[in-house]
Amino acid sequence: MTLVRGDVAPATDVTTPDPGRAPGSHRSRPGFGRFAGYLLVMPALGILTLFFYVPAAFLFVMSFYHWNLFGGSAFAGLANFDVLFHQPLYFKSLLETAYFVGVMVPVDALMGLALAMLLREGFRRSRAGGLGRALVFLPHVTPVVATSVIWAWVFNPRYGLANYLLHLVGAPQPGWLDSATWALPSVMIYSIWHSVGYYAVFFLAGLAMVPDTVVEAARVDGASSWQTFRRVVAPLLSPTTFMVLILGTVNSMQTFSQVYTLTGGPHGGAGGPAFSTSTDALLIYNTAFIYQHLSLAAAMSLVLFVILITITAIQKRLSRRWVFYGGTER
């Protein structure tokens, strides 16, 4: 039909496509998307519940019982905690753990930041930047047990690499893992080597979020490199620093594998010599699986959990004074 001026086209039944609905979608109910989301999450949530939440709840209950792995159990109330707080070795393990955390966390944070700035500034215009980042992160992805065995040879006081290099420069040669004074610092050296690249990656990501224009503006205004870092880069990097401190504290307080591997065998057994490396996590393992006091180990784990929560809450509270998000203090 040909239309002339003044004619009106006949109305046709045209279905307007829904812009919020994809072509070919057969969603029949508004709640289908939410149900599908829950359905997809269920496998991961089930695994998390089975291997984390259920054991954690069982450990909490066990800490208030006299639990026998091969027999029955009896309610003990706070008896396990009373026994625990009257054990000198337990307080020694807490002191060793505090010493370990007090050294590891600031050293990891400072060295991680230094490595990140070196990788960002030193390799900014170089093709070796990717290789440098890979080499820094490589120790963290190596197996802890395998590399601990290698470092046990490095720290051997008779034929190890560490004392050989010290002998070449005429420096004193400590006993390392055979010495009650040097055993825990030896574990710290290995732990820093293994973990510092992990934290450097976080600082690299944080430095990438610092605008170059802000840094250039500070330099144009006459700020020195230290003033630029202190007044510009450090505040903008404070959320990353806060996260690194939290992760470093939690990871250091739960350190187990390298302590067990490096101080086992000829070094007086895991935690030796003279219990100088008997950290809280290692003592929990020995109490549960060597001495078979499962309830006491559960009580120790619960105390460690409370300590971690308390330290994290304190760090979160103090972070309001120095952590800045988007230019505003929280």
MARLOVO-622014 format. One record per residue (C-alpha): residue in one letter; x, y, z. Coordinates in pm, whole numbers. Layout:
<pts>
<pt><r>a</r><xx>X</xx><yy>Y</yy><zz>Z</zz></pt>
...
</pts>
This chain:
<pts>
<pt><r>m</r><xx>0</xx><yy>0</yy><zz>0</zz></pt>
<pt><r>t</r><xx>131</xx><yy>338</yy><zz>-95</zz></pt>
<pt><r>l</r><xx>87</xx><yy>618</yy><zz>156</zz></pt>
<pt><r>v</r><xx>20</xx><yy>974</yy><zz>53</zz></pt>
<pt><r>r</r><xx>62</xx><yy>1288</yy><zz>256</zz></pt>
<pt><r>g</r><xx>-196</xx><yy>1301</yy><zz>538</zz></pt>
<pt><r>d</r><xx>-250</xx><yy>928</yy><zz>554</zz></pt>
<pt><r>v</r><xx>-180</xx><yy>744</yy><zz>881</zz></pt>
<pt><r>a</r><xx>-13</xx><yy>409</yy><zz>875</zz></pt>
<pt><r>p</r><xx>-221</xx><yy>133</yy><zz>1024</zz></pt>
<pt><r>a</r><xx>-125</xx><yy>28</yy><zz>1375</zz></pt>
<pt><r>t</r><xx>79</xx><yy>-287</yy><zz>1395</zz></pt>
<pt><r>d</r><xx>147</xx><yy>-509</yy><zz>1694</zz></pt>
<pt><r>v</r><xx>519</xx><yy>-460</yy><zz>1746</zz></pt>
<pt><r>t</r><xx>679</xx><yy>-608</yy><zz>2057</zz></pt>
<pt><r>t</r><xx>933</xx><yy>-375</yy><zz>2211</zz></pt>
<pt><r>p</r><xx>1241</xx><yy>-565</yy><zz>2323</zz></pt>
<pt><r>d</r><xx>1321</xx><yy>-554</yy><zz>2692</zz></pt>
<pt><r>p</r><xx>1662</xx><yy>-383</yy><zz>2728</zz></pt>
<pt><r>g</r><xx>1723</xx><yy>-560</yy><zz>3060</zz></pt>
<pt><r>r</r><xx>1672</xx><yy>-903</yy><zz>2914</zz></pt>
<pt><r>a</r><xx>1921</xx><yy>-1072</yy><zz>2688</zz></pt>
<pt><r>p</r><xx>1796</xx><yy>-1216</yy><zz>2359</zz></pt>
<pt><r>g</r><xx>1704</xx><yy>-1579</yy><zz>2396</zz></pt>
<pt><r>s</r><xx>1670</xx><yy>-1553</yy><zz>2774</zz></pt>
<pt><r>h</r><xx>1410</xx><yy>-1786</yy><zz>2924</zz></pt>
<pt><r>r</r><xx>1411</xx><yy>-1656</yy><zz>3277</zz></pt>
<pt><r>s</r><xx>1062</xx><yy>-1723</yy><zz>3407</zz></pt>
<pt><r>r</r><xx>1089</xx><yy>-1600</yy><zz>3766</zz></pt>
<pt><r>p</r><xx>1253</xx><yy>-1290</yy><zz>3915</zz></pt>
<pt><r>g</r><xx>1434</xx><yy>-1498</yy><zz>4180</zz></pt>
<pt><r>f</r><xx>1595</xx><yy>-1737</yy><zz>3934</zz></pt>
<pt><r>g</r><xx>1921</xx><yy>-1539</yy><zz>3916</zz></pt>
<pt><r>r</r><xx>1962</xx><yy>-1536</yy><zz>4293</zz></pt>
<pt><r>f</r><xx>1885</xx><yy>-1908</yy><zz>4314</zz></pt>
<pt><r>a</r><xx>2138</xx><yy>-1982</yy><zz>4040</zz></pt>
<pt><r>g</r><xx>2401</xx><yy>-1778</yy><zz>4228</zz></pt>
<pt><r>y</r><xx>2344</xx><yy>-1975</yy><zz>4547</zz></pt>
<pt><r>l</r><xx>2355</xx><yy>-2298</yy><zz>4349</zz></pt>
<pt><r>l</r><xx>2694</xx><yy>-2208</yy><zz>4199</zz></pt>
<pt><r>v</r><xx>2835</xx><yy>-2109</yy><zz>4540</zz></pt>
<pt><r>m</r><xx>2716</xx><yy>-2425</yy><zz>4717</zz></pt>
<pt><r>p</r><xx>3012</xx><yy>-2654</yy><zz>4624</zz></pt>
<pt><r>a</r><xx>3274</xx><yy>-2407</yy><zz>4748</zz></pt>
<pt><r>l</r><xx>3066</xx><yy>-2323</yy><zz>5056</zz></pt>
<pt><r>g</r><xx>3021</xx><yy>-2692</yy><zz>5130</zz></pt>
<pt><r>i</r><xx>3395</xx><yy>-2758</yy><zz>5112</zz></pt>
<pt><r>l</r><xx>3466</xx><yy>-2454</yy><zz>5331</zz></pt>
<pt><r>t</r><xx>3209</xx><yy>-2567</yy><zz>5585</zz></pt>
<pt><r>l</r><xx>3330</xx><yy>-2928</yy><zz>5591</zz></pt>
<pt><r>f</r><xx>3701</xx><yy>-2856</yy><zz>5619</zz></pt>
<pt><r>f</r><xx>3703</xx><yy>-2525</yy><zz>5811</zz></pt>
<pt><r>y</r><xx>3389</xx><yy>-2432</yy><zz>6003</zz></pt>
<pt><r>v</r><xx>3303</xx><yy>-2780</yy><zz>6130</zz></pt>
<pt><r>p</r><xx>3661</xx><yy>-2854</yy><zz>6253</zz></pt>
<pt><r>a</r><xx>3679</xx><yy>-2508</yy><zz>6410</zz></pt>
<pt><r>a</r><xx>3353</xx><yy>-2566</yy><zz>6598</zz></pt>
<pt><r>f</r><xx>3468</xx><yy>-2913</yy><zz>6702</zz></pt>
<pt><r>l</r><xx>3798</xx><yy>-2772</yy><zz>6828</zz></pt>
<pt><r>f</r><xx>3610</xx><yy>-2511</yy><zz>7033</zz></pt>
<pt><r>v</r><xx>3401</xx><yy>-2782</yy><zz>7199</zz></pt>
<pt><r>m</r><xx>3701</xx><yy>-3012</yy><zz>7249</zz></pt>
<pt><r>s</r><xx>3889</xx><yy>-2745</yy><zz>7444</zz></pt>
<pt><r>f</r><xx>3634</xx><yy>-2778</yy><zz>7726</zz></pt>
<pt><r>y</r><xx>3658</xx><yy>-3159</yy><zz>7746</zz></pt>
<pt><r>h</r><xx>3908</xx><yy>-3423</yy><zz>7846</zz></pt>
<pt><r>w</r><xx>3917</xx><yy>-3585</yy><zz>7505</zz></pt>
<pt><r>n</r><xx>4068</xx><yy>-3925</yy><zz>7445</zz></pt>
<pt><r>l</r><xx>4130</xx><yy>-4020</yy><zz>7084</zz></pt>
<pt><r>f</r><xx>4085</xx><yy>-4392</yy><zz>7155</zz></pt>
<pt><r>g</r><xx>3826</xx><yy>-4370</yy><zz>7432</zz></pt>
<pt><r>g</r><xx>3551</xx><yy>-4155</yy><zz>7575</zz></pt>
<pt><r>s</r><xx>3542</xx><yy>-3792</yy><zz>7682</zz></pt>
<pt><r>a</r><xx>3440</xx><yy>-3601</yy><zz>7992</zz></pt>
<pt><r>f</r><xx>3344</xx><yy>-3240</yy><zz>8041</zz></pt>
<pt><r>a</r><xx>3633</xx><yy>-3049</yy><zz>8198</zz></pt>
<pt><r>g</r><xx>3518</xx><yy>-2688</yy><zz>8192</zz></pt>
<pt><r>l</r><xx>3818</xx><yy>-2456</yy><zz>8218</zz></pt>
<pt><r>a</r><xx>4053</xx><yy>-2725</yy><zz>8348</zz></pt>
<pt><r>n</r><xx>4251</xx><yy>-2740</yy><zz>8023</zz></pt>
<pt><r>f</r><xx>4313</xx><yy>-2366</yy><zz>8033</zz></pt>
<pt><r>d</r><xx>4414</xx><yy>-2388</yy><zz>8400</zz></pt>
<pt><r>v</r><xx>4672</xx><yy>-2655</yy><zz>8315</zz></pt>
<pt><r>l</r><xx>4786</xx><yy>-2455</yy><zz>8015</zz></pt>
<pt><r>f</r><xx>4852</xx><yy>-2134</yy><zz>8205</zz></pt>
<pt><r>h</r><xx>5060</xx><yy>-2320</yy><zz>8462</zz></pt>
<pt><r>q</r><xx>5302</xx><yy>-2459</yy><zz>8203</zz></pt>
<pt><r>p</r><xx>5629</xx><yy>-2262</yy><zz>8180</zz></pt>
<pt><r>l</r><xx>5698</xx><yy>-2406</yy><zz>7835</zz></pt>
<pt><r>y</r><xx>5372</xx><yy>-2257</yy><zz>7704</zz></pt>
<pt><r>f</r><xx>5469</xx><yy>-1907</yy><zz>7814</zz></pt>
<pt><r>k</r><xx>5814</xx><yy>-1961</yy><zz>7665</zz></pt>
<pt><r>s</r><xx>5649</xx><yy>-2054</yy><zz>7334</zz></pt>
<pt><r>l</r><xx>5443</xx><yy>-1734</yy><zz>7347</zz></pt>
<pt><r>l</r><xx>5760</xx><yy>-1530</yy><zz>7405</zz></pt>
<pt><r>e</r><xx>5938</xx><yy>-1705</yy><zz>7117</zz></pt>
<pt><r>t</r><xx>5636</xx><yy>-1640</yy><zz>6894</zz></pt>
<pt><r>a</r><xx>5626</xx><yy>-1272</yy><zz>6996</zz></pt>
<pt><r>y</r><xx>6000</xx><yy>-1242</yy><zz>6920</zz></pt>
<pt><r>f</r><xx>5949</xx><yy>-1408</yy><zz>6582</zz></pt>
<pt><r>v</r><xx>5652</xx><yy>-1185</yy><zz>6490</zz></pt>
<pt><r>g</r><xx>5821</xx><yy>-871</yy><zz>6622</zz></pt>
<pt><r>v</r><xx>6115</xx><yy>-923</yy><zz>6386</zz></pt>
<pt><r>m</r><xx>5941</xx><yy>-1077</yy><zz>6085</zz></pt>
<pt><r>v</r><xx>5657</xx><yy>-828</yy><zz>6036</zz></pt>
<pt><r>p</r><xx>5856</xx><yy>-501</yy><zz>6017</zz></pt>
<pt><r>v</r><xx>6145</xx><yy>-660</yy><zz>5824</zz></pt>
<pt><r>d</r><xx>5910</xx><yy>-818</yy><zz>5571</zz></pt>
<pt><r>a</r><xx>5720</xx><yy>-491</yy><zz>5530</zz></pt>
<pt><r>l</r><xx>6030</xx><yy>-272</yy><zz>5491</zz></pt>
<pt><r>m</r><xx>6215</xx><yy>-510</yy><zz>5260</zz></pt>
<pt><r>g</r><xx>5898</xx><yy>-575</yy><zz>5057</zz></pt>
<pt><r>l</r><xx>5849</xx><yy>-200</yy><zz>5012</zz></pt>
<pt><r>a</r><xx>6214</xx><yy>-149</yy><zz>4919</zz></pt>
<pt><r>l</r><xx>6201</xx><yy>-428</yy><zz>4661</zz></pt>
<pt><r>a</r><xx>5875</xx><yy>-295</yy><zz>4518</zz></pt>
<pt><r>m</r><xx>6015</xx><yy>56</yy><zz>4476</zz></pt>
<pt><r>l</r><xx>6333</xx><yy>-86</yy><zz>4321</zz></pt>
<pt><r>l</r><xx>6132</xx><yy>-291</yy><zz>4074</zz></pt>
<pt><r>r</r><xx>5905</xx><yy>3</yy><zz>3993</zz></pt>
<pt><r>e</r><xx>6168</xx><yy>273</yy><zz>3958</zz></pt>
<pt><r>g</r><xx>6474</xx><yy>73</yy><zz>3857</zz></pt>
<pt><r>f</r><xx>6302</xx><yy>-128</yy><zz>3585</zz></pt>
<pt><r>r</r><xx>6043</xx><yy>128</yy><zz>3477</zz></pt>
<pt><r>r</r><xx>6192</xx><yy>166</yy><zz>3129</zz></pt>
<pt><r>s</r><xx>6366</xx><yy>-168</yy><zz>3112</zz></pt>
<pt><r>r</r><xx>6251</xx><yy>-493</yy><zz>2958</zz></pt>
<pt><r>a</r><xx>6400</xx><yy>-674</yy><zz>3258</zz></pt>
<pt><r>g</r><xx>6115</xx><yy>-558</yy><zz>3481</zz></pt>
<pt><r>g</r><xx>5909</xx><yy>-871</yy><zz>3428</zz></pt>
<pt><r>l</r><xx>6210</xx><yy>-1093</yy><zz>3493</zz></pt>
<pt><r>g</r><xx>6294</xx><yy>-897</yy><zz>3808</zz></pt>
<pt><r>r</r><xx>5941</xx><yy>-937</yy><zz>3945</zz></pt>
<pt><r>a</r><xx>5948</xx><yy>-1308</yy><zz>3868</zz></pt>
<pt><r>l</r><xx>6282</xx><yy>-1357</yy><zz>4046</zz></pt>
<pt><r>v</r><xx>6160</xx><yy>-1167</yy><zz>4353</zz></pt>
<pt><r>f</r><xx>5838</xx><yy>-1367</yy><zz>4377</zz></pt>
<pt><r>l</r><xx>5996</xx><yy>-1705</yy><zz>4290</zz></pt>
<pt><r>p</r><xx>6109</xx><yy>-1799</yy><zz>4645</zz></pt>
<pt><r>h</r><xx>5753</xx><yy>-1769</yy><zz>4774</zz></pt>
<pt><r>v</r><xx>5616</xx><yy>-2029</yy><zz>4531</zz></pt>
<pt><r>t</r><xx>5888</xx><yy>-2284</yy><zz>4611</zz></pt>
<pt><r>p</r><xx>5788</xx><yy>-2566</yy><zz>4852</zz></pt>
<pt><r>v</r><xx>5865</xx><yy>-2477</yy><zz>5213</zz></pt>
<pt><r>v</r><xx>5981</xx><yy>-2824</yy><zz>5314</zz></pt>
<pt><r>a</r><xx>6212</xx><yy>-2871</yy><zz>5014</zz></pt>
<pt><r>t</r><xx>6377</xx><yy>-2530</yy><zz>5046</zz></pt>
<pt><r>s</r><xx>6402</xx><yy>-2569</yy><zz>5425</zz></pt>
<pt><r>v</r><xx>6611</xx><yy>-2882</yy><zz>5373</zz></pt>
<pt><r>i</r><xx>6842</xx><yy>-2684</yy><zz>5143</zz></pt>
<pt><r>w</r><xx>6872</xx><yy>-2401</yy><zz>5395</zz></pt>
<pt><r>a</r><xx>6948</xx><yy>-2655</yy><zz>5670</zz></pt>
<pt><r>w</r><xx>7259</xx><yy>-2741</yy><zz>5469</zz></pt>
<pt><r>v</r><xx>7336</xx><yy>-2369</yy><zz>5423</zz></pt>
<pt><r>f</r><xx>7325</xx><yy>-2322</yy><zz>5802</zz></pt>
<pt><r>n</r><xx>7531</xx><yy>-2631</yy><zz>5883</zz></pt>
<pt><r>p</r><xx>7807</xx><yy>-2503</yy><zz>6115</zz></pt>
<pt><r>r</r><xx>8070</xx><yy>-2747</yy><zz>5983</zz></pt>
<pt><r>y</r><xx>8030</xx><yy>-2757</yy><zz>5605</zz></pt>
<pt><r>g</r><xx>7747</xx><yy>-2514</yy><zz>5531</zz></pt>
<pt><r>l</r><xx>7762</xx><yy>-2229</yy><zz>5282</zz></pt>
<pt><r>a</r><xx>7689</xx><yy>-1956</yy><zz>5539</zz></pt>
<pt><r>n</r><xx>7991</xx><yy>-2027</yy><zz>5757</zz></pt>
<pt><r>y</r><xx>8209</xx><yy>-2084</yy><zz>5452</zz></pt>
<pt><r>l</r><xx>8134</xx><yy>-1730</yy><zz>5328</zz></pt>
<pt><r>l</r><xx>8189</xx><yy>-1588</yy><zz>5677</zz></pt>
<pt><r>h</r><xx>8521</xx><yy>-1773</yy><zz>5695</zz></pt>
<pt><r>l</r><xx>8633</xx><yy>-1611</yy><zz>5367</zz></pt>
<pt><r>v</r><xx>8585</xx><yy>-1260</yy><zz>5511</zz></pt>
<pt><r>g</r><xx>8722</xx><yy>-1349</yy><zz>5854</zz></pt>
<pt><r>a</r><xx>8392</xx><yy>-1301</yy><zz>6036</zz></pt>
<pt><r>p</r><xx>8280</xx><yy>-1507</yy><zz>6338</zz></pt>
<pt><r>q</r><xx>8101</xx><yy>-1831</yy><zz>6248</zz></pt>
<pt><r>p</r><xx>7796</xx><yy>-1897</yy><zz>6467</zz></pt>
<pt><r>g</r><xx>7644</xx><yy>-2237</yy><zz>6532</zz></pt>
<pt><r>w</r><xx>7323</xx><yy>-2141</yy><zz>6352</zz></pt>
<pt><r>l</r><xx>7067</xx><yy>-2419</yy><zz>6402</zz></pt>
<pt><r>d</r><xx>7287</xx><yy>-2598</yy><zz>6657</zz></pt>
<pt><r>s</r><xx>7294</xx><yy>-2291</yy><zz>6880</zz></pt>
<pt><r>a</r><xx>7013</xx><yy>-2193</yy><zz>7116</zz></pt>
<pt><r>t</r><xx>7099</xx><yy>-1829</yy><zz>7048</zz></pt>
<pt><r>w</r><xx>7108</xx><yy>-1848</yy><zz>6668</zz></pt>
<pt><r>a</r><xx>6845</xx><yy>-2115</yy><zz>6594</zz></pt>
<pt><r>l</r><xx>6541</xx><yy>-1887</yy><zz>6579</zz></pt>
<pt><r>p</r><xx>6724</xx><yy>-1608</yy><zz>6391</zz></pt>
<pt><r>s</r><xx>6825</xx><yy>-1876</yy><zz>6138</zz></pt>
<pt><r>v</r><xx>6459</xx><yy>-1964</yy><zz>6088</zz></pt>
<pt><r>m</r><xx>6383</xx><yy>-1593</yy><zz>6051</zz></pt>
<pt><r>i</r><xx>6643</xx><yy>-1553</yy><zz>5777</zz></pt>
<pt><r>y</r><xx>6490</xx><yy>-1837</yy><zz>5580</zz></pt>
<pt><r>s</r><xx>6135</xx><yy>-1710</yy><zz>5643</zz></pt>
<pt><r>i</r><xx>6224</xx><yy>-1359</yy><zz>5522</zz></pt>
<pt><r>w</r><xx>6383</xx><yy>-1506</yy><zz>5207</zz></pt>
<pt><r>h</r><xx>6070</xx><yy>-1710</yy><zz>5143</zz></pt>
<pt><r>s</r><xx>5804</xx><yy>-1446</yy><zz>5214</zz></pt>
<pt><r>v</r><xx>5944</xx><yy>-1104</yy><zz>5125</zz></pt>
<pt><r>g</r><xx>5859</xx><yy>-1140</yy><zz>4755</zz></pt>
<pt><r>y</r><xx>5498</xx><yy>-1210</yy><zz>4848</zz></pt>
<pt><r>y</r><xx>5464</xx><yy>-876</yy><zz>5025</zz></pt>
<pt><r>a</r><xx>5661</xx><yy>-697</yy><zz>4754</zz></pt>
<pt><r>v</r><xx>5387</xx><yy>-790</yy><zz>4507</zz></pt>
<pt><r>f</r><xx>5128</xx><yy>-616</yy><zz>4727</zz></pt>
<pt><r>f</r><xx>5342</xx><yy>-304</yy><zz>4747</zz></pt>
<pt><r>l</r><xx>5390</xx><yy>-311</yy><zz>4370</zz></pt>
<pt><r>a</r><xx>5013</xx><yy>-310</yy><zz>4328</zz></pt>
<pt><r>g</r><xx>4983</xx><yy>-25</yy><zz>4579</zz></pt>
<pt><r>l</r><xx>5251</xx><yy>182</yy><zz>4406</zz></pt>
<pt><r>a</r><xx>5071</xx><yy>134</yy><zz>4075</zz></pt>
<pt><r>m</r><xx>4772</xx><yy>316</yy><zz>4230</zz></pt>
<pt><r>v</r><xx>4981</xx><yy>623</yy><zz>4322</zz></pt>
<pt><r>p</r><xx>4924</xx><yy>884</yy><zz>4046</zz></pt>
<pt><r>d</r><xx>5243</xx><yy>991</yy><zz>3873</zz></pt>
<pt><r>t</r><xx>5100</xx><yy>1341</yy><zz>3836</zz></pt>
<pt><r>v</r><xx>5087</xx><yy>1386</yy><zz>4214</zz></pt>
<pt><r>v</r><xx>5448</xx><yy>1274</yy><zz>4252</zz></pt>
<pt><r>e</r><xx>5562</xx><yy>1502</yy><zz>3970</zz></pt>
<pt><r>a</r><xx>5374</xx><yy>1795</yy><zz>4122</zz></pt>
<pt><r>a</r><xx>5555</xx><yy>1744</yy><zz>4453</zz></pt>
<pt><r>r</r><xx>5890</xx><yy>1739</yy><zz>4276</zz></pt>
<pt><r>v</r><xx>5806</xx><yy>2052</yy><zz>4079</zz></pt>
<pt><r>d</r><xx>5726</xx><yy>2225</yy><zz>4408</zz></pt>
<pt><r>g</r><xx>6078</xx><yy>2149</yy><zz>4525</zz></pt>
<pt><r>a</r><xx>6020</xx><yy>1845</yy><zz>4745</zz></pt>
<pt><r>s</r><xx>6314</xx><yy>1610</yy><zz>4785</zz></pt>
<pt><r>s</r><xx>6286</xx><yy>1236</yy><zz>4721</zz></pt>
<pt><r>w</r><xx>6245</xx><yy>1164</yy><zz>5092</zz></pt>
<pt><r>q</r><xx>5985</xx><yy>1440</yy><zz>5136</zz></pt>
<pt><r>t</r><xx>5795</xx><yy>1314</yy><zz>4832</zz></pt>
<pt><r>f</r><xx>5790</xx><yy>962</yy><zz>4973</zz></pt>
<pt><r>r</r><xx>5698</xx><yy>1070</yy><zz>5326</zz></pt>
<pt><r>r</r><xx>5434</xx><yy>1330</yy><zz>5239</zz></pt>
<pt><r>v</r><xx>5286</xx><yy>1188</yy><zz>4919</zz></pt>
<pt><r>v</r><xx>5367</xx><yy>824</yy><zz>4850</zz></pt>
<pt><r>a</r><xx>5349</xx><yy>685</yy><zz>5205</zz></pt>
<pt><r>p</r><xx>4999</xx><yy>823</yy><zz>5284</zz></pt>
<pt><r>l</r><xx>4862</xx><yy>697</yy><zz>4953</zz></pt>
<pt><r>l</r><xx>5029</xx><yy>361</yy><zz>5018</zz></pt>
<pt><r>s</r><xx>4899</xx><yy>332</yy><zz>5376</zz></pt>
<pt><r>p</r><xx>4604</xx><yy>96</yy><zz>5294</zz></pt>
<pt><r>t</r><xx>4849</xx><yy>-148</yy><zz>5132</zz></pt>
<pt><r>t</r><xx>5086</xx><yy>-115</yy><zz>5426</zz></pt>
<pt><r>f</r><xx>4804</xx><yy>-187</yy><zz>5668</zz></pt>
<pt><r>m</r><xx>4704</xx><yy>-501</yy><zz>5476</zz></pt>
<pt><r>v</r><xx>5067</xx><yy>-621</yy><zz>5468</zz></pt>
<pt><r>l</r><xx>5098</xx><yy>-573</yy><zz>5845</zz></pt>
<pt><r>i</r><xx>4778</xx><yy>-772</yy><zz>5907</zz></pt>
<pt><r>l</r><xx>4881</xx><yy>-1056</yy><zz>5675</zz></pt>
<pt><r>g</r><xx>5236</xx><yy>-1059</yy><zz>5809</zz></pt>
<pt><r>t</r><xx>5116</xx><yy>-1083</yy><zz>6169</zz></pt>
<pt><r>v</r><xx>4873</xx><yy>-1366</yy><zz>6100</zz></pt>
<pt><r>n</r><xx>5119</xx><yy>-1562</yy><zz>5885</zz></pt>
<pt><r>s</r><xx>5408</xx><yy>-1519</yy><zz>6129</zz></pt>
<pt><r>m</r><xx>5208</xx><yy>-1628</yy><zz>6431</zz></pt>
<pt><r>q</r><xx>5106</xx><yy>-1948</yy><zz>6251</zz></pt>
<pt><r>t</r><xx>5454</xx><yy>-2035</yy><zz>6117</zz></pt>
<pt><r>f</r><xx>5510</xx><yy>-2407</yy><zz>6144</zz></pt>
<pt><r>s</r><xx>5660</xx><yy>-2591</yy><zz>5845</zz></pt>
<pt><r>q</r><xx>6000</xx><yy>-2421</yy><zz>5833</zz></pt>
<pt><r>v</r><xx>6042</xx><yy>-2439</yy><zz>6211</zz></pt>
<pt><r>y</r><xx>5960</xx><yy>-2809</yy><zz>6212</zz></pt>
<pt><r>t</r><xx>6185</xx><yy>-2890</yy><zz>5915</zz></pt>
<pt><r>l</r><xx>6486</xx><yy>-2673</yy><zz>6000</zz></pt>
<pt><r>t</r><xx>6504</xx><yy>-2763</yy><zz>6370</zz></pt>
<pt><r>g</r><xx>6420</xx><yy>-3132</yy><zz>6344</zz></pt>
<pt><r>g</r><xx>6660</xx><yy>-3424</yy><zz>6324</zz></pt>
<pt><r>p</r><xx>7009</xx><yy>-3364</yy><zz>6465</zz></pt>
<pt><r>h</r><xx>6922</xx><yy>-3022</yy><zz>6608</zz></pt>
<pt><r>g</r><xx>6762</xx><yy>-3159</yy><zz>6925</zz></pt>
<pt><r>g</r><xx>6424</xx><yy>-3237</yy><zz>6771</zz></pt>
<pt><r>a</r><xx>6169</xx><yy>-2995</yy><zz>6631</zz></pt>
<pt><r>g</r><xx>6169</xx><yy>-2687</yy><zz>6851</zz></pt>
<pt><r>g</r><xx>6528</xx><yy>-2731</yy><zz>6968</zz></pt>
<pt><r>p</r><xx>6789</xx><yy>-2689</yy><zz>7075</zz></pt>
<pt><r>a</r><xx>6671</xx><yy>-2631</yy><zz>7434</zz></pt>
<pt><r>f</r><xx>6323</xx><yy>-2533</yy><zz>7308</zz></pt>
<pt><r>s</r><xx>6472</xx><yy>-2216</yy><zz>7157</zz></pt>
<pt><r>t</r><xx>6250</xx><yy>-2244</yy><zz>6848</zz></pt>
<pt><r>s</r><xx>5942</xx><yy>-2387</yy><zz>7017</zz></pt>
<pt><r>t</r><xx>5688</xx><yy>-2140</yy><zz>6878</zz></pt>
<pt><r>d</r><xx>5320</xx><yy>-2160</yy><zz>6965</zz></pt>
<pt><r>a</r><xx>5216</xx><yy>-2337</yy><zz>6644</zz></pt>
<pt><r>l</r><xx>5490</xx><yy>-2598</yy><zz>6684</zz></pt>
<pt><r>l</r><xx>5400</xx><yy>-2657</yy><zz>7049</zz></pt>
<pt><r>i</r><xx>5037</xx><yy>-2710</yy><zz>6950</zz></pt>
<pt><r>y</r><xx>5146</xx><yy>-2975</yy><zz>6700</zz></pt>
<pt><r>n</r><xx>5372</xx><yy>-3151</yy><zz>6951</zz></pt>
<pt><r>t</r><xx>5105</xx><yy>-3143</yy><zz>7221</zz></pt>
<pt><r>a</r><xx>4841</xx><yy>-3294</yy><zz>6993</zz></pt>
<pt><r>f</r><xx>5034</xx><yy>-3548</yy><zz>6788</zz></pt>
<pt><r>i</r><xx>5347</xx><yy>-3628</yy><zz>6989</zz></pt>
<pt><r>y</r><xx>5216</xx><yy>-3614</yy><zz>7346</zz></pt>
<pt><r>q</r><xx>4854</xx><yy>-3705</yy><zz>7248</zz></pt>
<pt><r>h</r><xx>4695</xx><yy>-3431</yy><zz>7463</zz></pt>
<pt><r>l</r><xx>4430</xx><yy>-3330</yy><zz>7211</zz></pt>
<pt><r>s</r><xx>4215</xx><yy>-3125</yy><zz>7449</zz></pt>
<pt><r>l</r><xx>4513</xx><yy>-2925</yy><zz>7572</zz></pt>
<pt><r>a</r><xx>4620</xx><yy>-2859</yy><zz>7212</zz></pt>
<pt><r>a</r><xx>4264</xx><yy>-2747</yy><zz>7133</zz></pt>
<pt><r>a</r><xx>4278</xx><yy>-2503</yy><zz>7424</zz></pt>
<pt><r>m</r><xx>4610</xx><yy>-2368</yy><zz>7296</zz></pt>
<pt><r>s</r><xx>4461</xx><yy>-2322</yy><zz>6949</zz></pt>
<pt><r>l</r><xx>4166</xx><yy>-2133</yy><zz>7094</zz></pt>
<pt><r>v</r><xx>4398</xx><yy>-1903</yy><zz>7289</zz></pt>
<pt><r>l</r><xx>4602</xx><yy>-1843</yy><zz>6972</zz></pt>
<pt><r>f</r><xx>4281</xx><yy>-1753</yy><zz>6788</zz></pt>
<pt><r>v</r><xx>4183</xx><yy>-1505</yy><zz>7061</zz></pt>
<pt><r>i</r><xx>4532</xx><yy>-1350</yy><zz>7050</zz></pt>
<pt><r>l</r><xx>4512</xx><yy>-1311</yy><zz>6671</zz></pt>
<pt><r>i</r><xx>4167</xx><yy>-1152</yy><zz>6688</zz></pt>
<pt><r>t</r><xx>4282</xx><yy>-914</yy><zz>6963</zz></pt>
<pt><r>i</r><xx>4597</xx><yy>-805</yy><zz>6777</zz></pt>
<pt><r>t</r><xx>4399</xx><yy>-755</yy><zz>6456</zz></pt>
<pt><r>a</r><xx>4138</xx><yy>-546</yy><zz>6638</zz></pt>
<pt><r>i</r><xx>4411</xx><yy>-329</yy><zz>6794</zz></pt>
<pt><r>q</r><xx>4578</xx><yy>-282</yy><zz>6456</zz></pt>
<pt><r>k</r><xx>4244</xx><yy>-188</yy><zz>6304</zz></pt>
<pt><r>r</r><xx>4180</xx><yy>62</yy><zz>6582</zz></pt>
<pt><r>l</r><xx>4523</xx><yy>221</yy><zz>6548</zz></pt>
<pt><r>s</r><xx>4492</xx><yy>233</yy><zz>6170</zz></pt>
<pt><r>r</r><xx>4240</xx><yy>515</yy><zz>6198</zz></pt>
<pt><r>r</r><xx>4528</xx><yy>747</yy><zz>6284</zz></pt>
<pt><r>w</r><xx>4750</xx><yy>673</yy><zz>5987</zz></pt>
<pt><r>v</r><xx>4561</xx><yy>487</yy><zz>5713</zz></pt>
<pt><r>f</r><xx>4404</xx><yy>706</yy><zz>5444</zz></pt>
<pt><r>y</r><xx>4153</xx><yy>587</yy><zz>5185</zz></pt>
<pt><r>g</r><xx>4097</xx><yy>809</yy><zz>4882</zz></pt>
<pt><r>g</r><xx>4243</xx><yy>1113</yy><zz>5054</zz></pt>
<pt><r>t</r><xx>4020</xx><yy>1089</yy><zz>5361</zz></pt>
<pt><r>e</r><xx>4113</xx><yy>945</yy><zz>5697</zz></pt>
<pt><r>r</r><xx>3903</xx><yy>663</yy><zz>5839</zz></pt>
</pts>
